[in-house]
Amino acid sequence: MTEPDKNRITVEIYNKTYTIMGDEPASHVKLVADLVDQKMNEIRRHNGHLDTTRLAVLTAVNTMNDYVKLKADYAKLVGSIKRKEDK
């Protein structure tokens, strides 16, 4: 897809508006933006002293932690399925 063919979606995350360009459908981008917004607000409720930059970094760290755990769980599941298939 060339640059002009990319989807351009405007979303709001933590009371700021962002325009995101990409190949994903608008519904997917909006879902992701909503999840980021929810996570930032959740972390903010527990850490009211954080400035926006630290809040964003903590949100990214939490999100990547969840991602790494899911990736490990997925690898275990695939390994388990493969072992069952090999029997």
FIFIMAR-21731 format. One record per atom (N, C-alpha, C): residue number from 0; residue in three letters; atom name; x, y, z. Coordinates in steps of 0.1 Angstrom, whole numbers, plus 5000, padded with zeros to 4 digits. Each point is the difference from the previous one (the first is absolute). Example, Ala and Ser with C-alpha at 12.3 -4.5 7.8 and 13.67 -1.06 7.14 Angstrom:
2
mise num: 0 residuo: ALA atomo: N px: 5132 py: 4943 pz: 5078
mise num: 0 residuo: ALA atomo: CA px: 4991 py: 5012 pz: 5000
mise num: 0 residuo: ALA atomo: C px: 5009 py: 5012 pz: 5000
mise num: 1 residuo: SER atomo: N px: 4996 py: 5011 pz: 4993
mise num: 1 residuo: SER atomo: CA px: 5009 py: 5011 pz: 5000
mise num: 1 residuo: SER atomo: C px: 4992 py: 5011 pz: 5008
//
This chain:
87
mise num: 0 residuo: MET atomo: N px: 5008 py: 4988 pz: 5000
mise num: 0 residuo: MET atomo: CA px: 4992 py: 5012 pz: 5000
mise num: 0 residuo: MET atomo: C px: 5009 py: 5012 pz: 5000
mise num: 1 residuo: THR atomo: N px: 4997 py: 5010 pz: 4991
mise num: 1 residuo: THR atomo: CA px: 5008 py: 5012 pz: 5000
mise num: 1 residuo: THR atomo: C px: 4994 py: 5009 pz: 5011
mise num: 2 residuo: GLU atomo: N px: 5008 py: 5010 pz: 5003
mise num: 2 residuo: GLU atomo: CA px: 4997 py: 5010 pz: 5011
mise num: 2 residuo: GLU atomo: C px: 4986 py: 5005 pz: 4998
mise num: 3 residuo: PRO atomo: N px: 4995 py: 5005 pz: 4989
mise num: 3 residuo: PRO atomo: CA px: 4987 py: 5006 pz: 4999
mise num: 3 residuo: PRO atomo: C px: 4989 py: 4989 pz: 5002
mise num: 4 residuo: ASP atomo: N px: 5003 py: 4987 pz: 4998
mise num: 4 residuo: ASP atomo: CA px: 4990 py: 4990 pz: 5001
mise num: 4 residuo: ASP atomo: C px: 4998 py: 4996 pz: 5015
mise num: 5 residuo: LYS atomo: N px: 5008 py: 5004 pz: 5009
mise num: 5 residuo: LYS atomo: CA px: 4999 py: 4996 pz: 5014
mise num: 5 residuo: LYS atomo: C px: 4987 py: 5007 pz: 5006
mise num: 6 residuo: ASN atomo: N px: 4995 py: 4992 pz: 5010
mise num: 6 residuo: ASN atomo: CA px: 4988 py: 5005 pz: 5007
mise num: 6 residuo: ASN atomo: C px: 5005 py: 5011 pz: 5010
mise num: 7 residuo: ARG atomo: N px: 4992 py: 5011 pz: 5001
mise num: 7 residuo: ARG atomo: CA px: 5003 py: 5011 pz: 5010
mise num: 7 residuo: ARG atomo: C px: 4989 py: 5000 pz: 5009
mise num: 8 residuo: ILE atomo: N px: 5003 py: 4998 pz: 5013
mise num: 8 residuo: ILE atomo: CA px: 4990 py: 4999 pz: 5010
mise num: 8 residuo: ILE atomo: C px: 5003 py: 5010 pz: 5012
mise num: 9 residuo: THR atomo: N px: 4991 py: 5007 pz: 5004
mise num: 9 residuo: THR atomo: CA px: 5002 py: 5010 pz: 5011
mise num: 9 residuo: THR atomo: C px: 4994 py: 4993 pz: 5013
mise num: 10 residuo: VAL atomo: N px: 5008 py: 5000 pz: 5010
mise num: 10 residuo: VAL atomo: CA px: 4996 py: 4993 pz: 5013
mise num: 10 residuo: VAL atomo: C px: 5004 py: 5010 pz: 5011
mise num: 11 residuo: GLU atomo: N px: 4994 py: 4997 pz: 5012
mise num: 11 residuo: GLU atomo: CA px: 5003 py: 5008 pz: 5012
mise num: 11 residuo: GLU atomo: C px: 5006 py: 4990 pz: 5010
mise num: 12 residuo: ILE atomo: N px: 5012 py: 5004 pz: 5005
mise num: 12 residuo: ILE atomo: CA px: 5006 py: 4992 pz: 5010
mise num: 12 residuo: ILE atomo: C px: 5004 py: 5010 pz: 5011
mise num: 13 residuo: TYR atomo: N px: 4995 py: 4997 pz: 5012
mise num: 13 residuo: TYR atomo: CA px: 5004 py: 5008 pz: 5012
mise num: 13 residuo: TYR atomo: C px: 4997 py: 5015 pz: 4997
mise num: 14 residuo: ASN atomo: N px: 4989 py: 5003 pz: 4995
mise num: 14 residuo: ASN atomo: CA px: 4995 py: 5014 pz: 4997
mise num: 14 residuo: ASN atomo: C px: 5008 py: 5007 pz: 4990
mise num: 15 residuo: LYS atomo: N px: 5007 py: 4993 pz: 4992
mise num: 15 residuo: LYS atomo: CA px: 5008 py: 5006 pz: 4988
mise num: 15 residuo: LYS atomo: C px: 4996 py: 4993 pz: 4988
mise num: 16 residuo: THR atomo: N px: 4999 py: 5008 pz: 4989
mise num: 16 residuo: THR atomo: CA px: 4996 py: 4994 pz: 4987
mise num: 16 residuo: THR atomo: C px: 5012 py: 4997 pz: 4992
mise num: 17 residuo: TYR atomo: N px: 5000 py: 4988 pz: 4994
mise num: 17 residuo: TYR atomo: CA px: 5011 py: 4995 pz: 4991
mise num: 17 residuo: TYR atomo: C px: 4994 py: 4995 pz: 4987
mise num: 18 residuo: THR atomo: N px: 5007 py: 5003 pz: 4989
mise num: 18 residuo: THR atomo: CA px: 4996 py: 4994 pz: 4987
mise num: 18 residuo: THR atomo: C px: 5010 py: 4989 pz: 4998
mise num: 19 residuo: ILE atomo: N px: 4995 py: 4988 pz: 4998
mise num: 19 residuo: ILE atomo: CA px: 5008 py: 4988 pz: 4998
mise num: 19 residuo: ILE atomo: C px: 4998 py: 4995 pz: 4985
mise num: 20 residuo: MET atomo: N px: 5011 py: 4998 pz: 4994
mise num: 20 residuo: MET atomo: CA px: 4999 py: 4995 pz: 4986
mise num: 20 residuo: MET atomo: C px: 5006 py: 4985 pz: 5000
mise num: 21 residuo: GLY atomo: N px: 4993 py: 4992 pz: 4992
mise num: 21 residuo: GLY atomo: CA px: 5004 py: 4986 pz: 4999
mise num: 21 residuo: GLY atomo: C px: 4991 py: 4992 pz: 4991
mise num: 22 residuo: ASP atomo: N px: 5003 py: 4987 pz: 5000
mise num: 22 residuo: ASP atomo: CA px: 4993 py: 4991 pz: 4992
mise num: 22 residuo: ASP atomo: C px: 4988 py: 4993 pz: 5007
mise num: 23 residuo: GLU atomo: N px: 5000 py: 5001 pz: 5013
mise num: 23 residuo: GLU atomo: CA px: 4989 py: 4994 pz: 5007
mise num: 23 residuo: GLU atomo: C px: 4987 py: 5007 pz: 4998
mise num: 24 residuo: PRO atomo: N px: 4989 py: 4992 pz: 5001
mise num: 24 residuo: PRO atomo: CA px: 4987 py: 5006 pz: 4999
mise num: 24 residuo: PRO atomo: C px: 4998 py: 5011 pz: 5012
mise num: 25 residuo: ALA atomo: N px: 4991 py: 5009 pz: 4997
mise num: 25 residuo: ALA atomo: CA px: 4998 py: 5011 pz: 5010
mise num: 25 residuo: ALA atomo: C px: 4995 py: 4994 pz: 5013
mise num: 26 residuo: SER atomo: N px: 4991 py: 4989 pz: 4999
mise num: 26 residuo: SER atomo: CA px: 4995 py: 4994 pz: 5012
mise num: 26 residuo: SER atomo: C px: 5011 py: 4994 pz: 5009
mise num: 27 residuo: HIS atomo: N px: 5010 py: 4995 pz: 4994
mise num: 27 residuo: HIS atomo: CA px: 5011 py: 4994 pz: 5007
mise num: 27 residuo: HIS atomo: C px: 5008 py: 5011 pz: 5007
mise num: 28 residuo: VAL atomo: N px: 5003 py: 5011 pz: 4993
mise num: 28 residuo: VAL atomo: CA px: 5008 py: 5011 pz: 5005
mise num: 28 residuo: VAL atomo: C px: 4993 py: 5006 pz: 5012
mise num: 29 residuo: LYS atomo: N px: 4987 py: 5002 pz: 4998
mise num: 29 residuo: LYS atomo: CA px: 4992 py: 5006 pz: 5011
mise num: 29 residuo: LYS atomo: C px: 4999 py: 4991 pz: 5012
mise num: 30 residuo: LEU atomo: N px: 5000 py: 4987 pz: 4998
mise num: 30 residuo: LEU atomo: CA px: 5000 py: 4991 pz: 5012
mise num: 30 residuo: LEU atomo: C px: 5013 py: 5001 pz: 5007
mise num: 31 residuo: VAL atomo: N px: 5011 py: 5000 pz: 4993
mise num: 31 residuo: VAL atomo: CA px: 5013 py: 5001 pz: 5006
mise num: 31 residuo: VAL atomo: C px: 5002 py: 5013 pz: 5007
mise num: 32 residuo: ALA atomo: N px: 4995 py: 5011 pz: 4994
mise num: 32 residuo: ALA atomo: CA px: 5001 py: 5013 pz: 5007
mise num: 32 residuo: ALA atomo: C px: 4992 py: 5000 pz: 5013
mise num: 33 residuo: ASP atomo: N px: 4988 py: 4994 pz: 4999
mise num: 33 residuo: ASP atomo: CA px: 4991 py: 4999 pz: 5012
mise num: 33 residuo: ASP atomo: C px: 5007 py: 4992 pz: 5011
mise num: 34 residuo: LEU atomo: N px: 5007 py: 4989 pz: 4997
mise num: 34 residuo: LEU atomo: CA px: 5006 py: 4992 pz: 5010
mise num: 34 residuo: LEU atomo: C px: 5012 py: 5008 pz: 5006
mise num: 35 residuo: VAL atomo: N px: 5008 py: 5007 pz: 4992
mise num: 35 residuo: VAL atomo: CA px: 5011 py: 5008 pz: 5005
mise num: 35 residuo: VAL atomo: C px: 4994 py: 5011 pz: 5009
mise num: 36 residuo: ASP atomo: N px: 4989 py: 5007 pz: 4996
mise num: 36 residuo: ASP atomo: CA px: 4994 py: 5010 pz: 5008
mise num: 36 residuo: ASP atomo: C px: 4996 py: 4994 pz: 5014
mise num: 37 residuo: GLN atomo: N px: 4993 py: 4988 pz: 4999
mise num: 37 residuo: GLN atomo: CA px: 4996 py: 4994 pz: 5013
mise num: 37 residuo: GLN atomo: C px: 5011 py: 4997 pz: 5009
mise num: 38 residuo: LYS atomo: N px: 5011 py: 4994 pz: 4994
mise num: 38 residuo: LYS atomo: CA px: 5011 py: 4996 pz: 5008
mise num: 38 residuo: LYS atomo: C px: 5007 py: 5012 pz: 5006
mise num: 39 residuo: MET atomo: N px: 5001 py: 5011 pz: 4993
mise num: 39 residuo: MET atomo: CA px: 5006 py: 5012 pz: 5005
mise num: 39 residuo: MET atomo: C px: 4992 py: 5006 pz: 5012
mise num: 40 residuo: ASN atomo: N px: 4987 py: 5000 pz: 4998
mise num: 40 residuo: ASN atomo: CA px: 4991 py: 5005 pz: 5011
mise num: 40 residuo: ASN atomo: C px: 5000 py: 4991 pz: 5012
mise num: 41 residuo: GLU atomo: N px: 5001 py: 4987 pz: 4998
mise num: 41 residuo: GLU atomo: CA px: 5001 py: 4990 pz: 5011
mise num: 41 residuo: GLU atomo: C px: 5013 py: 5002 pz: 5008
mise num: 42 residuo: ILE atomo: N px: 5011 py: 5002 pz: 4993
mise num: 42 residuo: ILE atomo: CA px: 5013 py: 5002 pz: 5007
mise num: 42 residuo: ILE atomo: C px: 4999 py: 5014 pz: 5007
mise num: 43 residuo: ARG atomo: N px: 4995 py: 5010 pz: 4994
mise num: 43 residuo: ARG atomo: CA px: 4999 py: 5013 pz: 5005
mise num: 43 residuo: ARG atomo: C px: 4992 py: 5000 pz: 5014
mise num: 44 residuo: ARG atomo: N px: 4989 py: 4992 pz: 5000
mise num: 44 residuo: ARG atomo: CA px: 4992 py: 4999 pz: 5012
mise num: 44 residuo: ARG atomo: C px: 5009 py: 4994 pz: 5012
mise num: 45 residuo: HIS atomo: N px: 5009 py: 4992 pz: 4997
mise num: 45 residuo: HIS atomo: CA px: 5009 py: 4994 pz: 5011
mise num: 45 residuo: HIS atomo: C px: 5012 py: 5008 pz: 5002
mise num: 46 residuo: ASN atomo: N px: 5004 py: 5009 pz: 4991
mise num: 46 residuo: ASN atomo: CA px: 5012 py: 5008 pz: 5001
mise num: 46 residuo: ASN atomo: C px: 4997 py: 5014 pz: 4996
mise num: 47 residuo: GLY atomo: N px: 4993 py: 5007 pz: 5008
mise num: 47 residuo: GLY atomo: CA px: 4995 py: 5013 pz: 4996
mise num: 47 residuo: GLY atomo: C px: 5011 py: 5011 pz: 4999
mise num: 48 residuo: HIS atomo: N px: 5012 py: 4997 pz: 5005
mise num: 48 residuo: HIS atomo: CA px: 5011 py: 5009 pz: 5000
mise num: 48 residuo: HIS atomo: C px: 5008 py: 5000 pz: 4986
mise num: 49 residuo: LEU atomo: N px: 4998 py: 4990 pz: 4992
mise num: 49 residuo: LEU atomo: CA px: 5008 py: 4999 pz: 4987
mise num: 49 residuo: LEU atomo: C px: 4996 py: 5011 pz: 4990
mise num: 50 residuo: ASP atomo: N px: 5011 py: 5005 pz: 4994
mise num: 50 residuo: ASP atomo: CA px: 4998 py: 5009 pz: 4989
mise num: 50 residuo: ASP atomo: C px: 4996 py: 4992 pz: 4987
mise num: 51 residuo: THR atomo: N px: 4996 py: 5006 pz: 4990
mise num: 51 residuo: THR atomo: CA px: 4995 py: 4993 pz: 4988
mise num: 51 residuo: THR atomo: C px: 5011 py: 4991 pz: 4994
mise num: 52 residuo: THR atomo: N px: 5013 py: 5005 pz: 4999
mise num: 52 residuo: THR atomo: CA px: 5010 py: 4992 pz: 4995
mise num: 52 residuo: THR atomo: C px: 5003 py: 4987 pz: 5007
mise num: 53 residuo: ARG atomo: N px: 5001 py: 5002 pz: 5014
mise num: 53 residuo: ARG atomo: CA px: 5002 py: 4988 pz: 5008
mise num: 53 residuo: ARG atomo: C px: 4988 py: 4990 pz: 4999
mise num: 54 residuo: LEU atomo: N px: 4988 py: 5006 pz: 5000
mise num: 54 residuo: LEU atomo: CA px: 4988 py: 4992 pz: 4998
mise num: 54 residuo: LEU atomo: C px: 5000 py: 4992 pz: 4987
mise num: 55 residuo: ALA atomo: N px: 5004 py: 5007 pz: 4990
mise num: 55 residuo: ALA atomo: CA px: 5001 py: 4993 pz: 4987
mise num: 55 residuo: ALA atomo: C px: 5010 py: 4989 pz: 5000
mise num: 56 residuo: VAL atomo: N px: 5012 py: 5002 pz: 5006
mise num: 56 residuo: VAL atomo: CA px: 5010 py: 4990 pz: 5001
mise num: 56 residuo: VAL atomo: C px: 4996 py: 4988 pz: 5008
mise num: 57 residuo: LEU atomo: N px: 4993 py: 5003 pz: 5011
mise num: 57 residuo: LEU atomo: CA px: 4995 py: 4989 pz: 5009
mise num: 57 residuo: LEU atomo: C px: 4990 py: 4992 pz: 4993
mise num: 58 residuo: THR atomo: N px: 4991 py: 5007 pz: 4992
mise num: 58 residuo: THR atomo: CA px: 4990 py: 4993 pz: 4992
mise num: 58 residuo: THR atomo: C px: 5007 py: 4991 pz: 4990
mise num: 59 residuo: ALA atomo: N px: 5010 py: 5005 pz: 4993
mise num: 59 residuo: ALA atomo: CA px: 5007 py: 4992 pz: 4990
mise num: 59 residuo: ALA atomo: C px: 5006 py: 4988 pz: 5007
mise num: 60 residuo: VAL atomo: N px: 5007 py: 5002 pz: 5012
mise num: 60 residuo: VAL atomo: CA px: 5006 py: 4989 pz: 5007
mise num: 60 residuo: VAL atomo: C px: 4990 py: 4989 pz: 5004
mise num: 61 residuo: ASN atomo: N px: 4989 py: 5005 pz: 5005
mise num: 61 residuo: ASN atomo: CA px: 4989 py: 4990 pz: 5004
mise num: 61 residuo: ASN atomo: C px: 4994 py: 4993 pz: 4988
mise num: 62 residuo: THR atomo: N px: 4999 py: 5007 pz: 4989
mise num: 62 residuo: THR atomo: CA px: 4994 py: 4994 pz: 4988
mise num: 62 residuo: THR atomo: C px: 5010 py: 4989 pz: 4995
mise num: 63 residuo: MET atomo: N px: 5013 py: 5004 pz: 4999
mise num: 63 residuo: MET atomo: CA px: 5010 py: 4990 pz: 4995
mise num: 63 residuo: MET atomo: C px: 5001 py: 4988 pz: 5010
mise num: 64 residuo: ASN atomo: N px: 4999 py: 5002 pz: 5013
mise num: 64 residuo: ASN atomo: CA px: 5000 py: 4989 pz: 5009
mise num: 64 residuo: ASN atomo: C px: 4989 py: 4991 pz: 4997
mise num: 65 residuo: ASP atomo: N px: 4988 py: 5005 pz: 4998
mise num: 65 residuo: ASP atomo: CA px: 4988 py: 4991 pz: 4996
mise num: 65 residuo: ASP atomo: C px: 5003 py: 4993 pz: 4987
mise num: 66 residuo: TYR atomo: N px: 5006 py: 5007 pz: 4990
mise num: 66 residuo: TYR atomo: CA px: 5003 py: 4994 pz: 4987
mise num: 66 residuo: TYR atomo: C px: 5010 py: 4989 pz: 5001
mise num: 67 residuo: VAL atomo: N px: 5010 py: 5002 pz: 5008
mise num: 67 residuo: VAL atomo: CA px: 5011 py: 4989 pz: 5002
mise num: 67 residuo: VAL atomo: C px: 4993 py: 4988 pz: 5007
mise num: 68 residuo: LYS atomo: N px: 4992 py: 5002 pz: 5010
mise num: 68 residuo: LYS atomo: CA px: 4993 py: 4989 pz: 5006
mise num: 68 residuo: LYS atomo: C px: 4991 py: 4992 pz: 4991
mise num: 69 residuo: LEU atomo: N px: 4993 py: 5008 pz: 4992
mise num: 69 residuo: LEU atomo: CA px: 4991 py: 4993 pz: 4990
mise num: 69 residuo: LEU atomo: C px: 5008 py: 4992 pz: 4989
mise num: 70 residuo: LYS atomo: N px: 5011 py: 5006 pz: 4996
mise num: 70 residuo: LYS atomo: CA px: 5009 py: 4994 pz: 4990
mise num: 70 residuo: LYS atomo: C px: 5005 py: 4986 pz: 5006
mise num: 71 residuo: ALA atomo: N px: 5004 py: 5001 pz: 5013
mise num: 71 residuo: ALA atomo: CA px: 5005 py: 4987 pz: 5006
mise num: 71 residuo: ALA atomo: C px: 4989 py: 4990 pz: 5002
mise num: 72 residuo: ASP atomo: N px: 4988 py: 5005 pz: 5004
mise num: 72 residuo: ASP atomo: CA px: 4989 py: 4990 pz: 5001
mise num: 72 residuo: ASP atomo: C px: 4996 py: 4994 pz: 4986
mise num: 73 residuo: TYR atomo: N px: 5001 py: 5008 pz: 4990
mise num: 73 residuo: TYR atomo: CA px: 4997 py: 4995 pz: 4986
mise num: 73 residuo: TYR atomo: C px: 5011 py: 4990 pz: 4996
mise num: 74 residuo: ALA atomo: N px: 5012 py: 5003 pz: 5003
mise num: 74 residuo: ALA atomo: CA px: 5011 py: 4990 pz: 4996
mise num: 74 residuo: ALA atomo: C px: 4998 py: 4987 pz: 5008
mise num: 75 residuo: LYS atomo: N px: 4996 py: 5000 pz: 5013
mise num: 75 residuo: LYS atomo: CA px: 4997 py: 4988 pz: 5007
mise num: 75 residuo: LYS atomo: C px: 4988 py: 4993 pz: 4994
mise num: 76 residuo: LEU atomo: N px: 4990 py: 5007 pz: 4996
mise num: 76 residuo: LEU atomo: CA px: 4988 py: 4994 pz: 4994
mise num: 76 residuo: LEU atomo: C px: 5004 py: 4993 pz: 4987
mise num: 77 residuo: VAL atomo: N px: 5007 py: 5007 pz: 4992
mise num: 77 residuo: VAL atomo: CA px: 5004 py: 4994 pz: 4987
mise num: 77 residuo: VAL atomo: C px: 5009 py: 4988 pz: 5002
mise num: 78 residuo: GLY atomo: N px: 5009 py: 5000 pz: 5010
mise num: 78 residuo: GLY atomo: CA px: 5008 py: 4989 pz: 5003
mise num: 78 residuo: GLY atomo: C px: 4992 py: 4988 pz: 5005
mise num: 79 residuo: SER atomo: N px: 4990 py: 5003 pz: 5008
mise num: 79 residuo: SER atomo: CA px: 4991 py: 4990 pz: 5006
mise num: 79 residuo: SER atomo: C px: 4993 py: 4993 pz: 4988
mise num: 80 residuo: ILE atomo: N px: 4994 py: 5008 pz: 4991
mise num: 80 residuo: ILE atomo: CA px: 4993 py: 4995 pz: 4989
mise num: 80 residuo: ILE atomo: C px: 5009 py: 4991 pz: 4991
mise num: 81 residuo: LYS atomo: N px: 5012 py: 5005 pz: 4998
mise num: 81 residuo: LYS atomo: CA px: 5010 py: 4992 pz: 4991
mise num: 81 residuo: LYS atomo: C px: 5003 py: 4987 pz: 5007
mise num: 82 residuo: ARG atomo: N px: 5002 py: 5000 pz: 5013
mise num: 82 residuo: ARG atomo: CA px: 5004 py: 4987 pz: 5007
mise num: 82 residuo: ARG atomo: C px: 4988 py: 4991 pz: 4999
mise num: 83 residuo: LYS atomo: N px: 4988 py: 5004 pz: 5001
mise num: 83 residuo: LYS atomo: CA px: 4988 py: 4992 pz: 4998
mise num: 83 residuo: LYS atomo: C px: 4999 py: 4994 pz: 4986
mise num: 84 residuo: GLU atomo: N px: 5003 py: 5009 pz: 4990
mise num: 84 residuo: GLU atomo: CA px: 5000 py: 4995 pz: 4986
mise num: 84 residuo: GLU atomo: C px: 5010 py: 4990 pz: 4997
mise num: 85 residuo: ASP atomo: N px: 5012 py: 5001 pz: 5007
mise num: 85 residuo: ASP atomo: CA px: 5011 py: 4991 pz: 4998
mise num: 85 residuo: ASP atomo: C px: 4998 py: 4986 pz: 5006
mise num: 86 residuo: LYS atomo: N px: 4990 py: 4999 pz: 5009
mise num: 86 residuo: LYS atomo: CA px: 4997 py: 4987 pz: 5007
mise num: 86 residuo: LYS atomo: C px: 4993 py: 4990 pz: 4991
//
